Amino acid sequence: MAFDFSLDHFALFALPRRFALDKGGLEAAYRDLQVLYHPDRAAALADADKRLAMQAATRVNEAFQVLKSPLGRARYLLQLAGVDTQEETNTSMPVDFLMQQMAWREQVAETRAAGDVSALEALAQTLQGETRQLELALADCLDVQKDHAGAALLVRKLRFLEKLEQEIGDAIEVLLD
């Protein structure tokens, strides 16, 4: 039941180190590892071995959460490449992207004030489409072009969209309560 803590998340799940991911393969590997390293399997072992089993199970769960999320997976790939996405410090964005963000945020405020849940849901659908386009661009940047700077910009854009989607979800929740 030895666990190799030196493996990166991709190696842990025996997956290639790339953004485009076989989600079914990830989920199957996750289930297999959950069974193999579940802490209950170590119940009869010494305390030190129980702690190792818990740490292994925690590592498997954390790795799965990172890899199943496109944004998390992109961040992780960039981290492995030694690239800081600068999400907290670099807020510079292309002007057209910033203008679109401002328009969407204004639309969220207006539709929330009007109590228009269907308009908020439609905007959420639009953002999901934008998110998918950015994820496709990330796959190209990371897997094909090996353009880490471009991928870091796309990660920052995705983070903006993620925050906006959260705002929309919060607004819908408030209106439905």
N, C-alpha and C positions, 0 to 999 in steps of 0.2 A: 504494500500500500504506500510505497514511497512516492512522494510528490516532488517534482522538480520546480522549485520556486524561481529558477532562473529563466524559465521559458516566457517568451512574450505571449500575449493573448492569442495571436494567430497560431503559434506553434502549439500552445496548450490545446487548442481545438483541432489541430492537424489541418489547418486551412492555409492557403497561400496568403502572403502578406500583400493584400490589395484591397482597394475600396469596394469594387464589385464583389459581392459576397453571395455564396450559395446559402440562403437563409435556412433552407431545409437541412443542409449539412451542418450548419451551426447549431440548430436546435437539436438535431440527433446527437451530435457530439456532446452538447450540454447535458442532455438527459443521461447519456452514458457516464459522463464524469460525475454528475450528481449522485448516481447510484454508487459509483466506485468510491467516492470520497465523502459520502454522507457521514456526518458525525456519529450517527447511531451505530454504524459499523465498528466504531472504535469504543463503544460503551464498556467493553470488558478489558480494555487496555489500560496501561499506566497513564497517570495524569498528563505526563509530557506528550505521550502519543495522542491522547485525546485533544490536547491543545493543537498539535500539528494537524490533526484531522479537521478541526474547526477552522484553522487558518487555511487549509487547502480548500475546504468547502467555500469559505469566504472569497478566496481568490478566484475560484471557478465562477461564483455568482457575479463578482465584480467584472471579470473579464467578459462574461456573457452580456451584461448590461452595456458595457462599452461597445462591443462589437455589433450588437443588434441595432444600436442607434446610428443612423448615418452620420449625424453630426459628431457623436462620440467617436465613431470609427475613424472619421477624417482627422479629428484632433489627435487621436492616438497614432495614426500613421505619420502625421507631421511630427509628433513628439519623437517617435522612433527615428525619424530622419534628422532630428536635432533642430527642428524649426519651431519657433515660438509664434503662435498665431496672433499674439498681441491683442487679444480680444478686449482686454481691460484698458490698454493704453493707446491703441491705434484705432481711432474712430474715423479716420479719413476714408471716404467712400467716393465712388464716381458720382458726379452731380446728378445724373439721371436717376440713379438708384436712390439717392437722398430725396429727390423731388417726389419719387413714387412713394417712398416711405411717409413723407409728410402728407401726401394726398390720402394714403390709406389711413393714417392716424386721424386725419380730419374726418374721413368717412366713418370711422369707428365712433368718434365723439358725436357726430351728427346723428347716426342711426341709433346710438345708445340713448341720446337725449330724446329722440322721437319714439323710443320703445319698439323699434322695428327689428325684431328677432330674425325674421326671414332675410332681411338685408345683411345682417351680421353673419348669418349662416352662408349666404352667397359670397360674402367677402372672404370668409374662412375657406370656402371651396377654391376661390381664386388664389389665395395664398398657398393652398396645398399644391396647386398646379405650378406656381412659381417655385415652391420648395422642390418639387420633383425635377424641374428644369435645372435648378442649381445642383441637385444631387447628380444628375447626368453629367453636368459640367465638371463636377468634382471627380467623378470616375475617370473622365478624360484627362484632367489635370494630373491626378495622382497615378493612374495606372498606365496611361499612354504617354503623355507629354513629360511626366516627371517634373512638372512645374510647381515646385513647392510654394513659391511666392504667390502664384495665381491661386493655388489651392487655399492658402491662408486667407486671401481676400474673400474667396467663396465661403469659407468657414465663418468669417465675420459677417458676411451677408446673411448666411443661414441663421446665425445667432439673432440678427435683427428680426428676421421673419419669425423665428421661434418666439421671441418676446411679443411681437405683434399678435401672433396666434393666441398666445396666453391672454393678452389683453382682450381679444375678441371672446375667448372662452369665458373669461371673468365677467365681461359685459352681458353675455347671454345668460350666464348663471344668475346674475343680479336681476335681470329682467324676468326670468322664469320663476324667481322666488316669490 
